[in-house]
């Protein structure tokens, strides 16, 4: 049993959470934590809101309220969104609580007394209109490194460079939009250079880190070098600097925010009635501390935060891993809260259940490169995968047992087909184990669907509707195997689709809770023959075009996105508009149902599978570019839809006498074969 302390980045309590936040630091952490708990590991998941910082004070000033009112309002809203979305925190705190103030002051004091804090007089921007010094985030301008025109005074979101506000080109005040002047003030600095050699050695030793984190941060340190960085600022809202001479100074938000991981864990321990238990996780040598963050937080979590921990008197552990994700864009555009170009989780949950979005964000996780969310792709993922593959297997299997077998799980005498079916599923689960453990959620999603595809293929091949008449004993075995595959599926899908997994668990009549099962023994237990199934319901609802149009219209209507010309979403909508054809032109297409009787990969091609299909009494060969989506051995016996009268062609020396029909999303990352929704003889004409 391993021991994990998992954290998700603290989000500013100045607005609701959007799907970019969820894709970056919260859903991946939740999936990892749910998997680890099923695996029997000792794991706690800690987070909270970042209650200090300029975004909160700016919003408070605009609304004419106190920062405390802003924090209280959005802390509740954010926590409620997490809860409804299924994010399983052990403790969700906030950085404006007394315990956090106490611990942050102690951590600053340790650094100060150990000689890692330097007092300096510095030049700082001053807003003569607002009559106040401007902390870095109150200053915007052009990044001197990459030319991005909306860089902040502490960091450029485009190139990731840490900045000093005085470096900005054409600076302007975020309060008045006026050009600030420079005045002298006093601040305290963290001497990062004290830790440079130790940090490099530590990072180089973390060879299990993702390349986009490890290589980026090593290159950043070697290129920039480590220097003093301001640890205090001139603000009214924040943690007072615990020095008598630091009048009207507060701790810089980037400094106190990650301390929130510790204070939230302390809060958890006190709530558990074991106030010292937090030390088991923050000071335990066998604990793996994992920080889930977005890529904009890499320098803070991989350099500055570890340096702070290194400078403490307490024996704090250092992060074991920092699986930072890249960005999620929205309909091809960068998410912008200021322009209201975002999908807010609380608004999504008013119209849809959580699992379809959890599935989409997992299947398109920005693990090593940026990914995009579009409502059309969301619809395709939901309808073609969740509903047509996973949901379809559950529905057809359990409905058949309910209607044809007295709603009870039948007895079984497994034969080779059943053993192979369940053994293949267990092998896939083993692969999923490695992917969950290494934060490869996208690959785990594909494997989950592969298990469901196994079930649909087995169901089609066994033809239970025919066994009902010809071999009832064999039918019992077949349907028992389907239920046991659904049992494996329900546990395997739980980290990604917890609500649907629990629903399926009840549908197959399993007693107890799914969380009482163990991942490492998944498949060792079987459904009890003779047990009555639970109440059946549709696992995944399909969303038609009207529902999706409603959401795209809503997004465009509320957004202040200003671009030259149209948004990419509007451009794509026009590009995707099909040319009209006449009914006579359509009649030229001979579209029929075909049954695949043989399938083998074309060795000299990366994409092609050679299929032999039966169309009525006629057999023909078709080459199809589906190798990356369907294993050849899972295609035999499947009924598909083909264009039967396509002119023959020769590809790579092989003859192709037709074209199978399939649907795919915009970037062809998802492909689904068109199949009849009920049993249909091969050769059936589609009109």
C-alpha positions, 0 to 999 in steps of 0.5 A: 500500500502506497501513501499519497498526499495529492493537491490541486492548485488553489484557484482565486476566489474571485469568480466561478470555475470554468472547464479549463480549470477543471481539465488542468488541475482538478479532474486529473487529480480526482481520477488519480485519487479515485483510482488510488483509493480503489487500489487500496492506497492511503491517499488524501486529496487537499485543496482550497481557494486562494483568497488573497491577491490582486484579482480579488481586490480588483473585483471587490473595488469594481463592485464596491464591496470588501474582499472578504465578501468576494471570497465568501461568495465565490468560495461557496460557489466554487466548492459547490461546483466541485462537489456536484462535479464529483471532485472528491476532496478530503478537505477544501479550505481557504487561505484567509482562515486563521490557521493559514495566517499562523502557518504562513507567518511561521514559514516566513519567519523560518526563512527570515531567521535562516538568512534566506530573506533580504530587505531591499529598497526598490523602485515600484510603479505608483498610480498617481490617479489611484494614489497607491503603489501597484503590486505586480498584478496591478500592472499590465503591459507588453512582455519584453521576452515574447512581445505578448501585449497583455502580460502581467507584472509578475508573469507572462501567461504566453511564454511563461517567463517570470517578470518584474513589473518594471520590465514591462514595455508600455506599462499601464495601471490595472486600476486606472489604465493610466501610465504609472510613475516609479517611486521608491519603497521597501520590500523583503525578498526570497533569496532563491539563489541560495537553493539553486544548486540543490534545486537543480540536483533535485529536479535532475533526479526526478526522472519520472516527471513529465517532459513538459515539466522537467525539461521546461523548468531545467531549461528555465533555471539554466537560462534565467538563473535564480535571483531574489524575488519579492516576497512582500507587497503593498496591499491592505488585503493579505497576511501581515508580514510578521516583522515590526518594521514591515508596516502596511506590508503583506505576504505576496500571494504567490508565497502564501498560496501553496502554504494553503496545501499545508494549512488545509491538511492541518485543518483536515487533521483537526477535523478528524480529531487527530490534530498532529496527523497532518505530520504523517503526510507532510513529514513522512518519508514514505509519502508521495506528494503530488501537485496537480497544476496547470502549466502556468504554475510550473515555475512556482511549484517546481522552483519557488515552493520547493525552495521555501520548503528547503528553507524551513526548520520543519522536515517537510517533504518535497514534491514527488511529482508535478504532473502539470497539464497544458491549456484547454482552448474553447472552440479554437479560441483561448479561454478568457474570463475577462471576455466571458469566453468560457463555459462555467461549470456551475452553468454546465451542471444546470443543463447536463449531468457531470459524467459526459463532461468528465468523459470528454475532458478525460478523453481530450486531456491536455496532458502533453499539448494543448487540447480543445473543447467544442460543443460539437465534439462533446456531442460526438463523444457523448453520443458515439462513445458513451451512448452507442458503445458503453451505454448500448452494451449495458442496455442491451444486455440487462434489458434482455435479461429483464425481458427474456430471463425473469430479470435474474442473473443466470447460472453459467458453465463458461466455455472458451469464448467466455474465458477469453472475453473476461481474460481480455478485459482483465488484460486491458485493466492491467494496462489501465492500471499503468496509465492511471498511475502515470497520469495518462488519462487519455489512454485509459479512456480508450482502453475503457471503451475497448472493454465495452467494445469487447462486450458488444462484439461478444453479444453480436457473435453469440446472438442471444435472441437465437440462443433463446430458441435453440440452446437455453443453457448456452444462453444462460452462460452468455448472459452471465458473462455479459453481466460479469463484464459489466461488473468489471466495466463498472469498477474500471469506469469509476475513476472517470465516470463515478456517477454512471459507475455507481448507477451501473453497479445498482443496475447489475444488482450488486450489494454494497458500495462500489468503493468497497471493491478493490482495483487490484483484484478487479475481475476476481469476484463474480456476479451472484447467479440467481440475484435479481437485477436492479432497476434499469435506466438509460446510462447516457442520454443522447444530445441532439443538434438542437441542444448543442445549438442552444449551447453554442448560441448561448456561448456566442451571445454572452461573450465579449470576444472581439476578433477581426472577423468571425470566431473560429466556431462561426467560421467552422460552422460555415465551412461545415455546411454541406452542398445540397444534392437532389433526390435523383443524385442520392438514388445513385448511391447503393448503400447496404448492410454488410457483415464482416467475415474476415479482417486483417491489418495490412502490414505495409500500411499504418492505417489500412485494414483489409476486410472481407465482407458479405453483402447478401450472397456476394463477398467482396474486399474493402480496404478501410483506414481504421487501424488506429481505431479498431483492432482487426480481431474485434471487427469480425462478425460486426454488421456495418454500413457500406457504399456498395457501388463505389468504383473499385480501386487499387491501394498498395497492391490490394483491390478495394470494392466498396467503402464503409461508412463512419463518423468522425469528429473535426480532428479525426481523433474519434471515429465510429463505424455506422452500424444498424441499431437492430439486427439486420441481415447482410445485404439490407438496402438503406434508403 
